[in-house]
Amino acid sequence: MDAGRSSFAGRERVVNEIIQGVLAPQPQSFSLVGPKFIGKSHLLHYLSADDGPLTGEAFAAQRPRAYQDGARILVTWVDCHWQDAQQDLSGWIYENLRAHVRDRAKIPVNWSQIEAQPSASRRVWQLARELSLKGLRVVLLLDNFDRVFENQLVSPESVDELRPLTLELALLVATEQPLHDLDRELAASPLFNVMAQLFLGLLDPGAAREWVLSYAGDFPPVHELADELVQLTGMHPFLLRRLGDILVEVRQMLPSTPASGAAHLPLLRLRLAEHGRVLFETAWKRLQNLPPRLSSEMVNRLIMRMIAGPLPLADIQMEQTAALNWLINQAMVTCCNAPGANGYQLFTPLFAEFLARKFASEPDAHGATVSPPVITSALDLDQFTKIEASLLRYFQTHQNETVSTEQLLAEVWKRPGATNRRVQEAIRRLRLQLETTEPPIGIIENDRGRGYRFVPAT
């Protein structure tokens, strides 16, 4: 079952806006913003594919006349989360672009002049300029671009060197947060402040239904269950994509197909809840690390109210709008327009059930707050990022010992030659997590000049 065949239902407007922008006479750059698992990487892969909308022959009529020949467009995709990209982002971009031009497209350029440039940033600019003068358009796709800001992968000097770059090529970067929330100073640079922001969220009901029905050829009961499956998936691309795998599972588990599709629903619901757990845990973790501008009490009150049922439009107070908008942007909340149920609700009842189990059963002195996640086992470490969980496990096995930065790079990152900044940033984030964990796990102390020491809670 091909879960990807409708992966871009409901994204047609965004895809068209990107195509028209990056292929305009003066290239337009974009920042693609959306929470984890919403489909940003899938969209970038779709755009970068040889048969995709930017270069594929089947999409020629949708592109501006000057670029209907896909050979005139060079699309380079870079994941900023890659180790090589994190060590030298400008250099890694140049190596990928050079390989595309020289080895794949075999376009003749003045390589001696390009290689003579004093830095990787200048080499990227020089190469893009030569291609532009040949009437070719370079489209650079940067996935997980948050890492550039979080880990300071690009220096202000490199940004200054790349300022003229947007005159020669189009940039499309994918981030979980708007650039100005990540680093106001860097986002305000001329390289980034010209980017148009495109927000990816939940799909509309029609697009979600189209996606669900695309599985009917392999699983006919889908026709009967479409409305329930749209509700259970919450119109979220992650769950809609996983639904294809789940239908295969269910078909194998129930070889004798019942007469009614409704007989499948309990098992489909159970499997969607299990497949969706990684999505729900990620959203829960985000709720424990709210932006400073938001009140955790306000967010918790809204969520507690929506766990009980839809929040009517008439009940929304002015001071709740900032928190509600943030929840919508995080694809946790949607507006329901069913008869008699107008208002806001958690995007799927499965997420509401998950949160109900997470929230404390008794309110605090303020009325209704949430208990932070209790981390008592290895399984609960799923609430940390992969590197945070690995780092915490390592510290727990070396508790009360001083561990050097070099030791951490070699044994946790498996990158003994990497920079100390990587460790410093990861420990900063882990400390923030530990500060909000109940019951406390422990603290990480600095041992000046020697490294870090994990002291478990007593």
C-alpha positions as CSV (number, residue, x, y, z in Angstrom):
1,M,0.0,0.0,0.0
2,D,1.5,3.3,-1.1
3,A,1.0,5.7,1.8
4,G,2.8,8.4,-0.1
5,R,0.4,8.7,-3.1
6,S,-1.7,11.4,-1.4
7,S,1.0,12.8,0.9
8,F,0.6,16.2,-0.6
9,A,-3.2,16.4,-0.6
10,G,-4.1,19.9,0.8
11,R,-0.6,21.2,0.2
12,E,-1.2,22.2,-3.5
13,R,-1.4,25.9,-2.7
14,V,1.9,25.9,-0.8
15,V,3.7,23.9,-3.5
16,N,2.4,26.2,-6.2
17,E,3.5,29.3,-4.3
18,I,7.0,27.8,-3.8
19,I,7.3,26.9,-7.5
20,Q,6.2,30.3,-8.7
21,G,8.4,32.1,-6.2
22,V,11.7,30.2,-6.6
23,L,11.4,30.3,-10.4
24,A,10.3,34.0,-10.6
25,P,12.6,36.4,-12.6
26,Q,13.9,37.6,-9.3
27,P,14.1,34.4,-7.1
28,Q,12.0,34.5,-4.0
29,S,13.2,32.6,-0.9
30,F,11.0,30.9,1.7
31,S,11.0,29.8,5.3
32,L,8.8,26.7,5.7
33,V,7.7,26.6,9.3
34,G,5.8,23.9,11.2
35,P,6.1,21.5,14.1
36,K,7.9,18.2,14.0
37,F,6.2,15.5,12.0
38,I,4.0,17.9,10.1
39,G,5.6,16.9,6.8
40,K,8.3,19.5,6.1
41,S,11.0,17.0,5.1
42,H,8.5,15.1,3.0
43,L,7.7,18.3,1.1
44,L,11.4,19.1,0.5
45,H,12.0,15.6,-0.8
46,Y,9.0,15.9,-3.1
47,L,10.4,19.2,-4.4
48,S,13.9,17.9,-4.9
49,A,12.9,14.7,-6.7
50,D,13.9,14.4,-10.3
51,D,10.3,13.8,-11.3
52,G,9.0,16.3,-8.7
53,P,7.3,19.7,-9.4
54,L,10.5,21.7,-9.8
55,T,12.2,19.6,-12.5
56,G,9.8,16.8,-13.5
57,E,8.5,16.8,-17.1
58,A,4.9,16.1,-15.9
59,F,4.9,19.4,-14.1
60,A,6.3,21.5,-16.9
61,A,3.1,23.4,-17.6
62,Q,2.8,24.5,-13.9
63,R,6.2,26.2,-14.1
64,P,7.0,29.7,-15.5
65,R,7.7,29.6,-19.3
66,A,11.4,30.3,-18.8
67,Y,11.8,27.1,-16.7
68,Q,9.5,24.6,-18.3
69,D,12.6,22.8,-19.3
70,G,13.5,21.1,-16.0
71,A,17.1,20.9,-17.1
72,R,17.4,24.6,-16.5
73,I,16.8,24.1,-12.8
74,L,19.3,22.7,-10.3
75,V,17.9,21.6,-7.0
76,T,20.3,20.8,-4.2
77,W,19.0,19.4,-0.9
78,V,21.0,19.5,2.3
79,D,20.0,18.3,5.8
80,C,21.6,20.6,8.4
81,H,21.3,17.8,10.9
82,W,24.0,15.8,9.1
83,Q,27.3,15.6,10.9
84,D,29.3,16.9,7.9
85,A,26.9,19.9,7.6
86,Q,27.2,20.7,11.3
87,Q,31.0,20.7,11.0
88,D,31.2,23.1,8.1
89,L,27.8,24.1,6.7
90,S,29.0,26.5,4.0
91,G,31.6,24.0,2.8
92,W,29.1,21.1,2.8
93,I,26.7,23.2,0.7
94,Y,29.4,24.0,-1.7
95,E,30.5,20.4,-2.0
96,N,26.9,19.3,-2.7
97,L,26.3,22.0,-5.2
98,R,29.6,21.4,-7.0
99,A,28.9,17.7,-7.3
100,H,25.5,18.4,-8.8
101,V,26.9,20.9,-11.3
102,R,30.0,19.0,-12.3
103,D,29.1,15.3,-12.0
104,R,25.3,15.2,-12.5
105,A,24.4,18.1,-14.7
106,K,27.9,18.3,-16.3
107,I,27.6,22.1,-16.8
108,P,30.9,23.8,-17.8
109,V,31.9,26.7,-15.5
110,N,35.1,28.5,-14.7
111,W,36.1,26.2,-11.8
112,S,39.6,27.8,-11.4
113,Q,37.9,31.2,-10.7
114,I,35.4,29.6,-8.4
115,E,38.0,27.6,-6.4
116,A,40.2,30.7,-6.1
117,Q,37.6,32.4,-3.9
118,P,38.9,32.9,-0.3
119,S,36.1,31.0,1.5
120,A,33.4,28.3,1.0
121,S,30.7,31.0,1.2
122,R,32.3,33.0,-1.6
123,R,32.7,29.9,-3.7
124,V,28.9,29.2,-3.3
125,W,28.2,32.7,-4.4
126,Q,30.6,32.6,-7.3
127,L,29.2,29.3,-8.6
128,A,25.6,30.5,-8.2
129,R,26.4,33.7,-10.1
130,E,28.0,31.9,-13.1
131,L,25.0,29.6,-13.3
132,S,22.6,32.5,-13.2
133,L,24.4,34.2,-16.0
134,K,23.9,31.0,-18.1
135,G,20.1,31.3,-17.5
136,L,20.1,28.5,-15.0
137,R,18.3,28.7,-11.6
138,V,19.7,27.1,-8.5
139,V,17.2,26.2,-5.8
140,L,18.8,25.3,-2.4
141,L,16.7,23.3,0.0
142,L,18.0,23.3,3.6
143,D,16.2,20.9,5.9
144,N,16.3,21.1,9.8
145,F,17.5,24.7,9.4
146,D,16.9,25.2,13.1
147,R,20.3,23.6,13.7
148,V,22.0,26.5,12.0
149,F,20.7,28.9,14.6
150,E,20.8,26.6,17.6
151,N,24.3,25.5,17.1
152,Q,25.6,28.7,15.4
153,L,26.7,26.8,12.3
154,V,27.0,29.9,10.2
155,S,29.1,32.8,11.5
156,P,28.1,36.5,11.0
157,E,31.0,36.8,8.6
158,S,29.7,34.0,6.5
159,V,26.2,35.6,6.5
160,D,27.7,38.9,5.3
161,E,29.5,37.0,2.5
162,L,26.3,35.3,1.4
163,R,24.1,38.5,1.4
164,P,24.2,38.8,-2.4
165,L,23.3,35.1,-2.8
166,T,19.6,35.5,-2.9
167,L,20.0,37.6,-6.0
168,E,21.4,34.6,-7.8
169,L,19.5,31.6,-6.3
170,A,16.4,30.7,-4.3
171,L,16.6,29.4,-0.7
172,L,13.9,27.2,0.9
173,V,14.6,26.4,4.5
174,A,12.5,24.3,6.9
175,T,12.3,25.1,10.6
176,E,10.2,24.1,13.6
177,Q,10.0,27.8,14.7
178,P,10.0,31.1,12.9
179,L,13.5,32.3,12.3
180,H,13.0,35.5,14.5
181,D,12.1,33.2,17.4
182,L,15.4,31.3,17.0
183,D,17.8,34.2,16.7
184,R,16.5,37.7,16.2
185,E,19.8,39.2,15.2
186,L,20.7,36.5,12.7
187,A,17.2,36.4,11.3
188,A,17.3,40.2,10.7
189,S,20.3,39.9,8.4
190,P,19.7,40.7,4.8
191,L,20.2,37.1,3.9
192,F,17.2,35.9,5.8
193,N,14.9,38.8,6.3
194,V,13.7,38.7,2.7
195,M,12.3,35.2,3.2
196,A,8.5,34.7,3.0
197,Q,7.2,32.5,5.8
198,L,4.9,29.6,4.9
199,F,3.3,27.8,7.8
200,L,2.4,24.1,7.6
201,G,-0.3,22.8,9.9
202,L,-3.1,20.3,9.9
203,L,-4.9,19.6,6.6
204,D,-8.4,20.7,5.9
205,P,-11.2,18.0,6.2
206,G,-11.6,17.6,2.4
207,A,-7.9,16.9,1.9
208,A,-7.7,14.5,4.8
209,R,-10.7,12.6,3.5
210,E,-9.1,12.4,0.0
211,W,-6.0,11.0,1.6
212,V,-8.0,8.4,3.6
213,L,-10.0,7.3,0.6
214,S,-6.8,6.8,-1.4
215,Y,-6.4,3.6,0.7
216,A,-9.8,2.2,-0.3
217,G,-8.5,0.3,-3.3
218,D,-6.5,-1.9,-1.0
219,F,-8.8,-1.8,2.0
220,P,-12.5,-1.4,0.8
221,P,-14.0,-0.9,4.3
222,V,-12.3,2.5,4.3
223,H,-15.3,3.9,2.3
224,E,-17.5,3.1,5.2
225,L,-15.1,4.4,7.9
226,A,-13.8,7.5,6.1
227,D,-15.5,10.0,8.5
228,E,-14.3,8.2,11.6
229,L,-10.7,7.9,10.3
230,V,-10.6,11.6,9.4
231,Q,-11.5,12.3,13.0
232,L,-9.1,9.8,14.5
233,T,-6.1,10.9,12.4
234,G,-7.0,14.5,13.3
235,M,-6.1,15.5,9.7
236,H,-2.5,15.2,10.7
237,P,-0.1,14.1,7.9
238,F,1.9,11.9,10.2
239,L,-1.2,9.8,11.3
240,L,-2.6,9.8,7.8
241,R,0.7,8.4,6.5
242,R,0.8,5.8,9.2
243,L,-2.8,4.8,8.5
244,G,-1.6,3.0,5.3
245,D,0.7,0.8,7.4
246,I,-2.0,0.2,10.0
247,L,-4.5,-0.9,7.4
248,V,-2.0,-3.5,6.1
249,E,-1.6,-4.7,9.7
250,V,-5.3,-4.9,10.3
251,R,-5.9,-6.8,7.1
252,Q,-3.3,-9.4,8.1
253,M,-4.7,-9.7,11.6
254,L,-8.3,-10.1,10.4
255,P,-8.0,-12.4,7.3
256,S,-11.8,-13.0,7.3
257,T,-13.2,-9.6,6.5
258,P,-16.3,-8.9,8.6
259,A,-19.5,-7.8,6.7
260,S,-19.4,-4.4,8.3
261,G,-16.4,-2.0,8.3
262,A,-17.4,-0.8,11.8
263,A,-16.0,-4.1,13.1
264,H,-12.5,-2.9,12.1
265,L,-12.8,0.4,14.0
266,P,-11.8,-0.7,17.5
267,L,-8.6,-2.3,16.2
268,L,-7.8,0.7,13.9
269,R,-8.3,3.0,16.8
270,L,-6.0,1.0,19.0
271,R,-3.3,0.9,16.4
272,L,-3.5,4.6,15.6
273,A,-3.1,5.4,19.3
274,E,0.1,3.2,19.4
275,H,1.5,4.5,16.1
276,G,0.7,8.1,17.2
277,R,2.5,7.8,20.6
278,V,5.8,9.2,19.2
279,L,3.8,12.2,17.9
280,F,1.9,12.7,21.1
281,E,5.1,12.4,23.3
282,T,6.8,15.0,21.1
283,A,3.8,17.4,21.5
284,W,3.8,16.8,25.3
285,K,7.5,17.6,25.5
286,R,6.8,20.8,23.6
287,L,4.1,21.7,26.2
288,Q,6.8,21.4,28.9
289,N,9.0,23.9,27.1
290,L,6.8,26.8,26.2
291,P,8.0,30.0,24.7
292,P,8.8,32.6,27.4
293,R,5.9,34.8,26.1
294,L,3.3,32.2,27.0
295,S,1.8,31.5,30.4
296,S,2.0,27.8,31.2
297,E,-1.0,28.1,33.5
298,M,-3.1,29.6,30.6
299,V,-2.0,26.8,28.2
300,N,-2.8,24.1,30.7
301,R,-6.2,25.6,31.5
302,L,-7.0,25.6,27.8
303,I,-5.9,22.0,27.3
304,M,-7.7,20.8,30.4
305,R,-10.9,22.4,29.1
306,M,-10.5,20.8,25.7
307,I,-9.8,17.4,27.1
308,A,-13.4,17.6,28.5
309,G,-14.8,18.5,25.1
310,P,-14.8,21.3,22.4
311,L,-14.3,24.8,23.6
312,P,-17.1,27.0,22.3
313,L,-16.1,30.1,20.4
314,A,-18.2,32.2,22.7
315,D,-16.2,31.0,25.8
316,I,-12.8,32.2,24.5
317,Q,-11.4,35.1,26.4
318,M,-9.1,37.8,25.0
319,E,-6.2,36.8,27.2
320,Q,-6.4,33.2,25.9
321,T,-5.9,34.1,22.2
322,A,-2.1,34.0,22.3
323,A,-2.0,30.6,23.9
324,L,-4.7,29.3,21.6
325,N,-2.9,30.6,18.5
326,W,0.3,28.9,19.6
327,L,-1.5,25.6,20.1
328,I,-3.0,25.9,16.6
329,N,0.4,26.6,15.1
330,Q,1.8,23.6,16.9
331,A,-0.9,21.4,15.2
332,M,-2.3,20.4,18.6
333,V,-5.7,22.2,18.3
334,T,-8.1,22.6,15.4
335,C,-11.5,24.3,15.0
336,C,-14.4,21.9,14.8
337,N,-17.4,22.9,12.8
338,A,-19.7,19.9,13.3
339,P,-23.3,20.8,13.9
340,G,-23.8,21.8,17.5
341,A,-20.1,21.6,18.3
342,N,-18.6,24.8,16.9
343,G,-15.4,25.7,18.7
344,Y,-11.9,24.5,19.3
345,Q,-10.8,21.0,20.2
346,L,-7.6,18.9,20.5
347,F,-6.8,17.6,17.0
348,T,-7.7,14.0,17.6
349,P,-9.5,12.3,20.5
350,L,-6.5,10.0,20.8
351,F,-4.4,13.0,21.8
352,A,-7.0,14.1,24.3
353,E,-6.9,10.6,25.9
354,F,-3.1,10.7,26.0
355,L,-3.1,14.1,27.7
356,A,-5.7,13.0,30.2
357,R,-3.4,10.3,31.3
358,K,-0.5,12.8,31.6
359,F,-2.3,15.5,33.5
360,A,-2.6,15.4,37.3
361,S,-5.9,14.2,38.6
362,E,-6.1,17.0,41.2
363,P,-5.8,20.7,40.6
364,D,-3.2,22.8,42.4
365,A,-3.8,26.0,44.3
366,H,-4.5,27.9,41.0
367,G,-7.2,25.5,39.9
368,A,-5.9,23.4,37.1
369,T,-2.2,22.9,36.4
370,V,-0.3,20.0,34.9
371,S,2.3,17.8,36.6
372,P,5.5,17.6,34.6
373,P,6.2,14.1,33.2
374,V,7.6,11.7,35.8
375,I,10.7,10.0,34.4
376,T,11.2,6.8,36.3
377,S,12.2,4.4,33.6
378,A,14.2,4.1,30.3
379,L,10.9,4.2,28.4
380,D,10.1,7.6,29.7
381,L,13.4,8.9,28.3
382,D,11.5,9.0,25.0
383,Q,10.4,12.4,26.1
384,F,13.9,13.7,25.6
385,T,15.6,14.1,22.2
386,K,17.8,11.2,21.1
387,I,21.0,13.0,22.1
388,E,19.6,14.3,25.4
389,A,18.5,10.7,26.3
390,S,21.9,9.3,25.4
391,L,23.7,12.0,27.4
392,L,21.5,11.5,30.4
393,R,22.0,7.7,30.3
394,Y,25.7,8.2,30.1
395,F,25.7,10.6,33.1
396,Q,23.6,8.2,35.1
397,T,26.1,5.4,34.6
398,H,28.9,7.8,35.7
399,Q,27.1,9.6,38.5
400,N,29.2,11.8,40.8
401,E,32.1,11.4,38.4
402,T,33.7,14.2,36.5
403,V,33.4,13.5,32.8
404,S,35.4,15.5,30.3
405,T,34.1,17.1,27.1
406,E,36.4,15.0,25.1
407,Q,35.1,11.8,26.8
408,L,31.5,12.8,26.0
409,L,32.3,13.6,22.3
410,A,34.0,10.2,22.0
411,E,31.6,8.0,23.9
412,V,28.2,9.7,23.4
413,W,28.6,11.5,20.0
414,K,31.2,9.0,18.7
415,R,32.8,12.1,17.2
416,P,36.1,12.7,19.1
417,G,37.2,15.4,16.7
418,A,34.0,17.5,17.0
419,T,33.9,20.9,18.7
420,N,33.2,21.5,22.4
421,R,30.3,23.8,21.5
422,R,28.2,20.7,20.6
423,V,28.5,19.4,24.1
424,Q,27.9,22.8,25.7
425,E,24.7,23.3,23.8
426,A,23.4,19.8,24.5
427,I,24.1,20.1,28.2
428,R,22.4,23.5,28.3
429,R,19.2,21.9,26.8
430,L,19.4,18.9,29.1
431,R,19.7,21.1,32.2
432,L,16.5,22.9,31.1
433,Q,14.8,19.6,30.9
434,L,16.0,18.4,34.3
435,E,14.8,21.7,35.9
436,T,11.2,20.8,35.1
437,T,11.3,17.1,35.8
438,E,9.3,15.7,38.7
439,P,10.3,13.9,40.7
440,P,13.8,15.3,40.3
441,I,16.4,13.2,38.5
442,G,19.5,15.2,39.4
443,I,21.6,18.1,38.3
444,I,24.6,18.6,36.1
445,E,27.4,20.6,37.7
446,N,30.4,22.3,36.1
447,D,33.8,21.1,37.3
448,R,35.8,24.1,36.0
449,G,38.6,23.1,33.7
450,R,37.8,19.4,33.9
451,G,34.3,18.8,32.6
452,Y,30.8,18.0,34.0
453,R,29.5,16.0,37.0
454,F,26.0,14.5,37.3
455,V,24.7,14.5,40.8
456,P,21.5,12.4,41.2
457,A,18.6,13.6,43.3
458,T,18.4,12.2,46.7
